[in-house]
Amino acid sequence: MPFPSSSPLLGSLGPRERDGLLAAARPRSFERGEVVCHEGDPADSMHLVAEGRFTVHVSLATGDTGMVNLLGPGDYFGELALLRSDRRRTATVSAIEPARTLVVTASAFRLLCAEHPAIYRTLAELLAGRVDALSRSVLELMRVGLDERVHRRLLELALGAPAEDVGPGGVPVVVPLTQAQLADLTGGTRPSVNRALRVLVAEGTVSLARGRITVHDLEALRRHCQLDGS
């Protein structure tokens, strides 16, 4: 199974480490809505996303769950649990569309890290970057208005869309999220996110359909972010 060359993990490894990681991986497919792992499950593997997209949810103190990330081709997940001493999943990951991953089992991961210590070091460095990004997201929730957060997330998701989703001239770009999921990702409510999206719809920047938001004008969305102070 081919793997996106833009992967931050594979792009940070040397040729020997990258080849070793890919050689140890096995393909797996998921249907839309299928749960890959539940928070708290024993960790048995790391996944490299080859096709499709996945949501990442974590539990809140209230007993609810919140979406903290949307992963697409080139991304990876499950590495944190393999690095932790308790070997437990830290989040629930679900496919939001038909998807495929390359799976590295926990035993294969340990052998790889023993043979190629650079893999462990690289994952630790990338994990530190993810922690920093999460900290910035928490700060954004405290200081940035909801409309701005909606604009920023949509731009990030559109720019990170797989190349095949991008039409002539770079648009349109399909973001496969419902308004409720976007509200979850931005820390808002569905009605408030809908109001922010309706402004973009009225000017032709985006259109709404069941289970998806299509960005028709990336530059207009980028200008919104610049006006928002991004």
Phi and psi in degrees as GROMACS dihedral restraints (atoms count N, CA, C in turn):
[ dihedral_restraints ]
;  ai    aj    ak    al  type     phi  dphi    fc
    3     4     5     6     1   -66.0    20    10
    4     5     6     7     1   149.0    20    10
    6     7     8     9     1  -123.7    20    10
    7     8     9    10     1   138.9    20    10
    9    10    11    12     1   -55.0    20    10
   10    11    12    13     1   131.9    20    10
   12    13    14    15     1   -72.0    20    10
   13    14    15    16     1   -13.3    20    10
   15    16    17    18     1   -85.6    20    10
   16    17    18    19     1     4.3    20    10
   18    19    20    21     1   -57.1    20    10
   19    20    21    22     1   125.6    20    10
   21    22    23    24     1   -64.0    20    10
   22    23    24    25     1   -31.0    20    10
   24    25    26    27     1   -71.7    20    10
   25    26    27    28     1   -55.3    20    10
   27    28    29    30     1   -65.0    20    10
   28    29    30    31     1   -34.2    20    10
   30    31    32    33     1   -67.5    20    10
   31    32    33    34     1   -18.8    20    10
   33    34    35    36     1   -93.6    20    10
   34    35    36    37     1    -6.8    20    10
   36    37    38    39     1   -98.4    20    10
   37    38    39    40     1   155.9    20    10
   39    40    41    42     1   -76.2    20    10
   40    41    42    43     1   168.9    20    10
   42    43    44    45     1   -56.4    20    10
   43    44    45    46     1   -43.1    20    10
   45    46    47    48     1   -65.6    20    10
   46    47    48    49     1   -44.6    20    10
   48    49    50    51     1   -66.7    20    10
   49    50    51    52     1   -41.9    20    10
   51    52    53    54     1   -63.5    20    10
   52    53    54    55     1   -45.3    20    10
   54    55    56    57     1   -64.5    20    10
   55    56    57    58     1   -38.2    20    10
   57    58    59    60     1   -65.5    20    10
   58    59    60    61     1   -41.4    20    10
   60    61    62    63     1   -65.2    20    10
   61    62    63    64     1   -45.4    20    10
   63    64    65    66     1   -67.3    20    10
   64    65    66    67     1   -35.3    20    10
   66    67    68    69     1   -66.8    20    10
   67    68    69    70     1   -30.4    20    10
   69    70    71    72     1   -83.5    20    10
   70    71    72    73     1   -12.1    20    10
   72    73    74    75     1   -85.9    20    10
   73    74    75    76     1   149.8    20    10
   75    76    77    78     1  -126.0    20    10
   76    77    78    79     1   140.8    20    10
   78    79    80    81     1   -72.7    20    10
   79    80    81    82     1   147.9    20    10
   81    82    83    84     1  -146.6    20    10
   82    83    84    85     1   144.1    20    10
   84    85    86    87     1  -114.9    20    10
   85    86    87    88     1   150.5    20    10
   87    88    89    90     1  -134.4    20    10
   88    89    90    91     1   143.3    20    10
   90    91    92    93     1   -87.5    20    10
   91    92    93    94     1   161.5    20    10
   93    94    95    96     1   -58.2    20    10
   94    95    96    97     1   130.2    20    10
   96    97    98    99     1    86.8    20    10
   97    98    99   100     1    -6.4    20    10
   99   100   101   102     1   -73.8    20    10
  100   101   102   103     1   135.9    20    10
  102   103   104   105     1   -87.2    20    10
  103   104   105   106     1   125.9    20    10
  105   106   107   108     1   -79.1    20    10
  106   107   108   109     1   -44.7    20    10
  108   109   110   111     1  -156.6    20    10
  109   110   111   112     1   153.4    20    10
  111   112   113   114     1  -105.2    20    10
  112   113   114   115     1   145.6    20    10
  114   115   116   117     1   -56.4    20    10
  115   116   117   118     1   131.9    20    10
  117   118   119   120     1    94.8    20    10
  118   119   120   121     1   -13.6    20    10
  120   121   122   123     1   -64.4    20    10
  121   122   123   124     1   152.5    20    10
  123   124   125   126     1   -61.5    20    10
  124   125   126   127     1   139.2    20    10
  126   127   128   129     1   -85.2    20    10
  127   128   129   130     1   122.6    20    10
  129   130   131   132     1  -122.6    20    10
  130   131   132   133     1     0.1    20    10
  132   133   134   135     1  -169.8    20    10
  133   134   135   136     1   164.0    20    10
  135   136   137   138     1  -118.4    20    10
  136   137   138   139     1   143.2    20    10
  138   139   140   141     1  -115.9    20    10
  139   140   141   142     1   135.6    20    10
  141   142   143   144     1  -106.2    20    10
  142   143   144   145     1   122.2    20    10
  144   145   146   147     1   -79.6    20    10
  145   146   147   148     1   117.0    20    10
  147   148   149   150     1   -96.4    20    10
  148   149   150   151     1   -40.2    20    10
  150   151   152   153     1  -146.1    20    10
  151   152   153   154     1   150.2    20    10
  153   154   155   156     1    82.7    20    10
  154   155   156   157     1   179.8    20    10
  156   157   158   159     1  -133.7    20    10
  157   158   159   160     1   153.2    20    10
  159   160   161   162     1  -132.4    20    10
  160   161   162   163     1   142.6    20    10
  162   163   164   165     1   -95.2    20    10
  163   164   165   166     1   150.5    20    10
  165   166   167   168     1  -121.9    20    10
  166   167   168   169     1   118.5    20    10
  168   169   170   171     1  -118.2    20    10
  169   170   171   172     1   144.0    20    10
  171   172   173   174     1  -125.6    20    10
  172   173   174   175     1   156.1    20    10
  174   175   176   177     1   -77.7    20    10
  175   176   177   178     1   145.6    20    10
  177   178   179   180     1  -106.6    20    10
  178   179   180   181     1   163.1    20    10
  180   181   182   183     1   -61.3    20    10
  181   182   183   184     1   -25.3    20    10
  183   184   185   186     1   -75.8    20    10
  184   185   186   187     1   -10.6    20    10
  186   187   188   189     1    98.2    20    10
  187   188   189   190     1   -12.5    20    10
  189   190   191   192     1   -79.7    20    10
  190   191   192   193     1   178.8    20    10
  192   193   194   195     1  -124.7    20    10
  193   194   195   196     1   155.2    20    10
  195   196   197   198     1  -132.4    20    10
  196   197   198   199     1   141.7    20    10
  198   199   200   201     1   -80.0    20    10
  199   200   201   202     1   129.2    20    10
  201   202   203   204     1  -113.2    20    10
  202   203   204   205     1   -11.0    20    10
  204   205   206   207     1  -164.9    20    10
  205   206   207   208     1   156.5    20    10
  207   208   209   210     1  -126.8    20    10
  208   209   210   211     1   120.0    20    10
  210   211   212   213     1  -107.4    20    10
  211   212   213   214     1   142.6    20    10
  213   214   215   216     1  -133.3    20    10
  214   215   216   217     1  -171.8    20    10
  216   217   218   219     1   -52.3    20    10
  217   218   219   220     1   131.4    20    10
  219   220   221   222     1    99.1    20    10
  220   221   222   223     1   -20.5    20    10
  222   223   224   225     1   -80.1    20    10
  223   224   225   226     1   178.0    20    10
  225   226   227   228     1  -150.9    20    10
  226   227   228   229     1   159.1    20    10
  228   229   230   231     1  -154.5    20    10
  229   230   231   232     1   161.8    20    10
  231   232   233   234     1    97.2    20    10
  232   233   234   235     1    -8.6    20    10
  234   235   236   237     1   -70.3    20    10
  235   236   237   238     1   -31.7    20    10
  237   238   239   240     1   -62.9    20    10
  238   239   240   241     1   -43.9    20    10
  240   241   242   243     1   -63.0    20    10
  241   242   243   244     1   -33.3    20    10
  243   244   245   246     1   -74.1    20    10
  244   245   246   247     1   -21.2    20    10
  246   247   248   249     1   -89.6    20    10
  247   248   249   250     1   -19.6    20    10
  249   250   251   252     1   -78.7    20    10
  250   251   252   253     1   151.5    20    10
  252   253   254   255     1   -70.3    20    10
  253   254   255   256     1   -29.6    20    10
  255   256   257   258     1   -85.1    20    10
  256   257   258   259     1    -8.5    20    10
  258   259   260   261     1    52.2    20    10
  259   260   261   262     1    46.3    20    10
  261   262   263   264     1  -117.9    20    10
  262   263   264   265     1   144.4    20    10
  264   265   266   267     1   -65.2    20    10
  265   266   267   268     1   137.6    20    10
  267   268   269   270     1  -100.2    20    10
  268   269   270   271     1    -2.2    20    10
  270   271   272   273     1  -157.4    20    10
  271   272   273   274     1   162.9    20    10
  273   274   275   276     1   -99.8    20    10
  274   275   276   277     1   126.5    20    10
  276   277   278   279     1  -116.9    20    10
  277   278   279   280     1   129.1    20    10
  279   280   281   282     1  -133.4    20    10
  280   281   282   283     1   145.7    20    10
  282   283   284   285     1   -80.9    20    10
  283   284   285   286     1   132.6    20    10
  285   286   287   288     1  -102.2    20    10
  286   287   288   289     1     2.1    20    10
  288   289   290   291     1  -161.2    20    10
  289   290   291   292     1   164.5    20    10
  291   292   293   294     1   -52.3    20    10
  292   293   294   295     1   132.2    20    10
  294   295   296   297     1  -145.9    20    10
  295   296   297   298     1   160.7    20    10
  297   298   299   300     1  -137.5    20    10
  298   299   300   301     1   144.1    20    10
  300   301   302   303     1  -131.3    20    10
  301   302   303   304     1   165.3    20    10
  303   304   305   306     1  -106.9    20    10
  304   305   306   307     1   123.9    20    10
  306   307   308   309     1  -105.8    20    10
  307   308   309   310     1   129.8    20    10
  309   310   311   312     1  -111.5    20    10
  310   311   312   313     1   115.7    20    10
  312   313   314   315     1   -68.1    20    10
  313   314   315   316     1   161.6    20    10
  315   316   317   318     1   -61.0    20    10
  316   317   318   319     1   -41.1    20    10
  318   319   320   321     1   -66.2    20    10
  319   320   321   322     1   -41.2    20    10
  321   322   323   324     1   -66.0    20    10
  322   323   324   325     1   -36.7    20    10
  324   325   326   327     1   -61.9    20    10
  325   326   327   328     1   -44.4    20    10
  327   328   329   330     1   -63.3    20    10
  328   329   330   331     1   -41.1    20    10
  330   331   332   333     1   -65.2    20    10
  331   332   333   334     1   -40.8    20    10
  333   334   335   336     1   -62.1    20    10
  334   335   336   337     1   -44.4    20    10
  336   337   338   339     1   -66.9    20    10
  337   338   339   340     1   -32.9    20    10
  339   340   341   342     1   -68.1    20    10
  340   341   342   343     1   -39.2    20    10
  342   343   344   345     1   -80.9    20    10
  343   344   345   346     1   -33.5    20    10
  345   346   347   348     1  -129.6    20    10
  346   347   348   349     1    81.7    20    10
  348   349   350   351     1   -55.7    20    10
  349   350   351   352     1   -22.8    20    10
  351   352   353   354     1   -62.7    20    10
  352   353   354   355     1   -28.1    20    10
  354   355   356   357     1   -64.3    20    10
  355   356   357   358     1   -46.2    20    10
  357   358   359   360     1   -61.8    20    10
  358   359   360   361     1   -46.6    20    10
  360   361   362   363     1   -63.1    20    10
  361   362   363   364     1   -41.0    20    10
  363   364   365   366     1   -64.3    20    10
  364   365   366   367     1   -43.8    20    10
  366   367   368   369     1   -62.7    20    10
  367   368   369   370     1   -39.6    20    10
  369   370   371   372     1   -64.0    20    10
  370   371   372   373     1   -40.1    20    10
  372   373   374   375     1   -66.7    20    10
  373   374   375   376     1   -42.9    20    10
  375   376   377   378     1   -66.5    20    10
  376   377   378   379     1   -35.4    20    10
  378   379   380   381     1   -63.7    20    10
  379   380   381   382     1   -39.3    20    10
  381   382   383   384     1   -61.5    20    10
  382   383   384   385     1   -38.2    20    10
  384   385   386   387     1   -64.8    20    10
  385   386   387   388     1   -38.1    20    10
  387   388   389   390     1   -66.8    20    10
  388   389   390   391     1   -39.4    20    10
  390   391   392   393     1   -62.6    20    10
  391   392   393   394     1   -41.7    20    10
  393   394   395   396     1   -62.9    20    10
  394   395   396   397     1   -43.2    20    10
  396   397   398   399     1   -63.4    20    10
  397   398   399   400     1   -39.5    20    10
  399   400   401   402     1   -65.3    20    10
  400   401   402   403     1   -39.0    20    10
  402   403   404   405     1   -63.3    20    10
  403   404   405   406     1   -39.4    20    10
  405   406   407   408     1   -66.7    20    10
  406   407   408   409     1   -35.0    20    10
  408   409   410   411     1   -65.7    20    10
  409   410   411   412     1   -40.2    20    10
  411   412   413   414     1   -63.1    20    10
  412   413   414   415     1   -42.9    20    10
  414   415   416   417     1   -63.6    20    10
  415   416   417   418     1   -38.8    20    10
  417   418   419   420     1   -62.3    20    10
  418   419   420   421     1   -40.9    20    10
  420   421   422   423     1   -60.2    20    10
  421   422   423   424     1   -32.4    20    10
  423   424   425   426     1   -81.1    20    10
  424   425   426   427     1   -28.8    20    10
  426   427   428   429     1  -119.8    20    10
  427   428   429   430     1   -12.4    20    10
  429   430   431   432     1  -113.5    20    10
  430   431   432   433     1   136.4    20    10
  432   433   434   435     1   -65.3    20    10
  433   434   435   436     1   158.9    20    10
  435   436   437   438     1   -61.8    20    10
  436   437   438   439     1   -44.5    20    10
  438   439   440   441     1   -56.0    20    10
  439   440   441   442     1   -42.6    20    10
  441   442   443   444     1   -63.6    20    10
  442   443   444   445     1   -41.1    20    10
  444   445   446   447     1   -65.0    20    10
  445   446   447   448     1   -39.5    20    10
  447   448   449   450     1   -61.9    20    10
  448   449   450   451     1   -45.9    20    10
  450   451   452   453     1   -60.9    20    10
  451   452   453   454     1   -44.7    20    10
  453   454   455   456     1   -65.4    20    10
  454   455   456   457     1   -45.6    20    10
  456   457   458   459     1   -65.0    20    10
  457   458   459   460     1   -42.4    20    10
  459   460   461   462     1   -61.2    20    10
  460   461   462   463     1   -42.3    20    10
  462   463   464   465     1   -64.3    20    10
  463   464   465   466     1   -45.0    20    10
  465   466   467   468     1   -60.5    20    10
  466   467   468   469     1   -44.1    20    10
  468   469   470   471     1   -68.1    20    10
  469   470   471   472     1   -39.0    20    10
  471   472   473   474     1   -66.9    20    10
  472   473   474   475     1   -43.0    20    10
  474   475   476   477     1   -68.3    20    10
  475   476   477   478     1   -25.7    20    10
  477   478   479   480     1   -93.6    20    10
  478   479   480   481     1     5.7    20    10
  480   481   482   483     1   -67.3    20    10
  481   482   483   484     1   149.7    20    10
  483   484   485   486     1   -58.0    20    10
  484   485   486   487     1   148.7    20    10
  486   487   488   489     1   -57.1    20    10
  487   488   489   490     1   -34.3    20    10
  489   490   491   492     1   -69.1    20    10
  490   491   492   493     1   -16.6    20    10
  492   493   494   495     1   -82.4    20    10
  493   494   495   496     1   -10.3    20    10
  495   496   497   498     1   -97.3    20    10
  496   497   498   499     1   122.1    20    10
  498   499   500   501     1   -85.0    20    10
  499   500   501   502     1  -173.2    20    10
  501   502   503   504     1   -55.2    20    10
  502   503   504   505     1   135.3    20    10
  504   505   506   507     1    78.1    20    10
  505   506   507   508     1     5.2    20    10
  507   508   509   510     1    93.0    20    10
  508   509   510   511     1    -3.9    20    10
  510   511   512   513     1  -139.9    20    10
  511   512   513   514     1   160.3    20    10
  513   514   515   516     1   -81.2    20    10
  514   515   516   517     1   163.8    20    10
  516   517   518   519     1  -123.5    20    10
  517   518   519   520     1   127.9    20    10
  519   520   521   522     1   -93.6    20    10
  520   521   522   523     1   124.2    20    10
  522   523   524   525     1  -104.0    20    10
  523   524   525   526     1   110.0    20    10
  525   526   527   528     1   -81.1    20    10
  526   527   528   529     1    57.2    20    10
  528   529   530   531     1  -122.5    20    10
  529   530   531   532     1   144.1    20    10
  531   532   533   534     1   -77.9    20    10
  532   533   534   535     1   165.3    20    10
  534   535   536   537     1   -63.6    20    10
  535   536   537   538     1   -33.8    20    10
  537   538   539   540     1   -65.4    20    10
  538   539   540   541     1   -40.0    20    10
  540   541   542   543     1   -67.6    20    10
  541   542   543   544     1   -38.9    20    10
  543   544   545   546     1   -64.9    20    10
  544   545   546   547     1   -37.9    20    10
  546   547   548   549     1   -62.3    20    10
  547   548   549   550     1   -42.2    20    10
  549   550   551   552     1   -61.0    20    10
  550   551   552   553     1   -42.2    20    10
  552   553   554   555     1   -70.2    20    10
  553   554   555   556     1   -31.4    20    10
  555   556   557   558     1   -99.3    20    10
  556   557   558   559     1    -1.7    20    10
  558   559   560   561     1    75.6    20    10
  559   560   561   562     1    26.8    20    10
  561   562   563   564     1  -115.5    20    10
  562   563   564   565     1  -169.9    20    10
  564   565   566   567     1  -106.4    20    10
  565   566   567   568     1   160.5    20    10
  567   568   569   570     1   -60.9    20    10
  568   569   570   571     1   -44.8    20    10
  570   571   572   573     1   -60.2    20    10
  571   572   573   574     1   -40.3    20    10
  573   574   575   576     1   -70.1    20    10
  574   575   576   577     1   -37.4    20    10
  576   577   578   579     1   -68.2    20    10
  577   578   579   580     1   -38.3    20    10
  579   580   581   582     1   -60.8    20    10
  580   581   582   583     1   -39.8    20    10
  582   583   584   585     1   -63.0    20    10
  583   584   585   586     1   -41.4    20    10
  585   586   587   588     1   -66.1    20    10
  586   587   588   589     1   -39.3    20    10
  588   589   590   591     1   -69.4    20    10
  589   590   591   592     1   -34.4    20    10
  591   592   593   594     1   -62.5    20    10
  592   593   594   595     1   -31.3    20    10
  594   595   596   597     1   -64.1    20    10
  595   596   597   598     1   -42.8    20    10
  597   598   599   600     1   -69.3    20    10
  598   599   600   601     1   -35.4    20    10
  600   601   602   603     1   -64.4    20    10
  601   602   603   604     1   -43.3    20    10
  603   604   605   606     1   -61.1    20    10
  604   605   606   607     1   -31.2    20    10
  606   607   608   609     1   -95.2    20    10
  607   608   609   610     1     1.1    20    10
  609   610   611   612     1    83.7    20    10
  610   611   612   613     1    10.0    20    10
  612   613   614   615     1   -73.5    20    10
  613   614   615   616     1   -37.5    20    10
  615   616   617   618     1  -136.8    20    10
  616   617   618   619     1   165.1    20    10
  618   619   620   621     1  -133.6    20    10
  619   620   621   622     1   155.1    20    10
  621   622   623   624     1  -115.1    20    10
  622   623   624   625     1   140.1    20    10
  624   625   626   627     1  -146.7    20    10
  625   626   627   628     1   170.3    20    10
  627   628   629   630     1   -60.4    20    10
  628   629   630   631     1   118.8    20    10
  630   631   632   633     1    75.8    20    10
  631   632   633   634     1    11.4    20    10
  633   634   635   636     1  -157.6    20    10
  634   635   636   637     1   155.6    20    10
  636   637   638   639     1  -127.0    20    10
  637   638   639   640     1   123.2    20    10
  639   640   641   642     1  -104.2    20    10
  640   641   642   643     1   123.9    20    10
  642   643   644   645     1   -91.6    20    10
  643   644   645   646     1   117.5    20    10
  645   646   647   648     1   -96.4    20    10
  646   647   648   649     1   -20.1    20    10
  648   649   650   651     1  -139.8    20    10
  649   650   651   652     1    92.4    20    10
  651   652   653   654     1   -62.5    20    10
  652   653   654   655     1   -39.1    20    10
  654   655   656   657     1   -66.9    20    10
  655   656   657   658     1   -38.1    20    10
  657   658   659   660     1   -64.1    20    10
  658   659   660   661     1   -40.8    20    10
  660   661   662   663     1   -66.1    20    10
  661   662   663   664     1   -38.2    20    10
  663   664   665   666     1   -62.8    20    10
  664   665   666   667     1   -40.5    20    10
  666   667   668   669     1   -63.6    20    10
  667   668   669   670     1   -37.2    20    10
  669   670   671   672     1   -58.8    20    10
  670   671   672   673     1   -44.0    20    10
  672   673   674   675     1   -64.9    20    10
  673   674   675   676     1   -38.5    20    10
  675   676   677   678     1   -66.1    20    10
  676   677   678   679     1   -41.4    20    10
  678   679   680   681     1   -64.7    20    10
  679   680   681   682     1   -30.2    20    10
  681   682   683   684     1   -76.0    20    10
  682   683   684   685     1    -7.0    20    10
  684   685   686   687     1    94.5    20    10
  685   686   687   688     1    19.4    20    10
